[in-house]
Amino acid sequence: MDVFGVVIGLVLLFGVAVMVLAVVGTVKAAKAVGKKIEKHEANARRAVETATLKAKTYTRIGPPAQIASVRLGLRTSLDGTRQVLEGGLAQDGQLGESLALLRRLDAHAAELDGELRMLEREPDTARIAAKLPELRERAERITHSAETMRWAAQDRMHRFADDELSRLSQECESEAGALRHWDAAGSASSGSAGSSGSSGGSSGGATGRGGASAGGVSGASGSAGSAGAAGGAARAGLTDGKGRPGAEELLGLADPLTKLAQRLRKPSAGPSAG
């Protein structure tokens, strides 16, 4: 009975855990879907407002058209800068600071856009003419700041791309040289052959010069050389065959053969001696 109750309790706990996980998953999915819907709704609203402002710039005249042009330029600059920064954030984390500045700038732009909308509904033309230059000047400052960040981010990404391409080109050239290793070996062997040839030529030249000088010296002392050659024995070289040891000396038989020859040359004590 106790075992059956424990099993029932475990099953109930498992069912409650599954229900809790299902509720948590449903809530998270609903929040994610809600965020996506809000994002798409904001994008659709922005697209509709941009299209409306473009239509106002072409269909209206006077101050309303000027106000619509100012609002359109403000939105276009901020949207373009946001797209550039968000697109490069994955490769460059430093653009996150620029995005934070852009959000602060976007808050000022939202306040200015609200003032422009209010001015757009203003019936007094004189007030519109008085306020519009000031609001346009603020819009130009915001637009200039946004464009400065956008251009700097584009230059930064272009510079990084050029540097990466330069490094990649160098690596490709190094790899190509490694693949053509036989060219390097051939050039090295030809270089060593050329150096040996040049050293041989220099030694040959030195020998020629030495021979010429030796000839001059021998010509100058001809009589002394001939006298020396007549008076002294010629010195044997190692490989000319002169003065080399005989077979007896090499086999160690020179002394016994000499003694035997001396014994044979001794006069024998015979009848003639007596």
Phi, psi and omega in degrees: 000318180294319180296320179297320178294323178295318179297317179298320179296319178295320178296319178295319178297319178297319178294321178295319179297319178296319179295318179297315179298321179294320179294317180296316178297321179295319180295316179296318179296321179295321178294317179297317178295320178297321178294319179295320179296317179297320180295314180294324178294318178296319178296319179294319179297318179296319179296320179294318180294320178297316178296323179294318179295321177298319179295322179294323180295333181265335186260341182252165179227160176081208182301319178302320178293323178293319178296317179297323178294319178296315180296320180294316177297323179295314180293318182297319181294315181293319179295317178297318179294319179298318180296319180294315182292317179292327178291328180263000182293328181294327180268337184224107182290341181292342178289349176297323177295322178295323177294323177296318176295324180293325177296318177296320178293325179293327177296317176296322178295323178295319177297317180294322179295324176296319178295323179292323177295319177296320179292330179295331179267004180286124180283338183280114182291326180295319179293322178298316180295330180281324185271335187297318179300320179295316180292325177294321179296318176296320179295322179293323178295316179295317180297319179296318179297316179295317180293325178298315178294321180295314180295321178295320178295320178295317177297321180296314179295323178294319179294316179297321179295319179295316180297317179296321178294322178296314178297319180295322178296318178296318178295322178295320178295321178295318179294321178296320176295323177292324178291329177265052184293334181292330176295319180295319179295319179297317179294324179293317179294318177296323178295319178294322178296318179297320180292320178294321177298318180293322179292323177296319179297320180293321179292322176298318178297320179295322179295317178299316179296320179295321179296318180297317180293323180293321177299319179297319181294317180294324177295325181289327182242055184293313184295320180295322180293317181295324178294319179295322180292326180287324185280326186248158178283147179288140182277130183280144175271176183283327187243009182269358176086356180266132177075013178283150181293146180279180181292325180299315181295319180295326181270356180076026182253009184292315183292314178297322179293323178296316180296320179297319179295321178296322179293323179290331180281346181292139178292135182275146180278091184243188181296331179294329180294326181280000000 
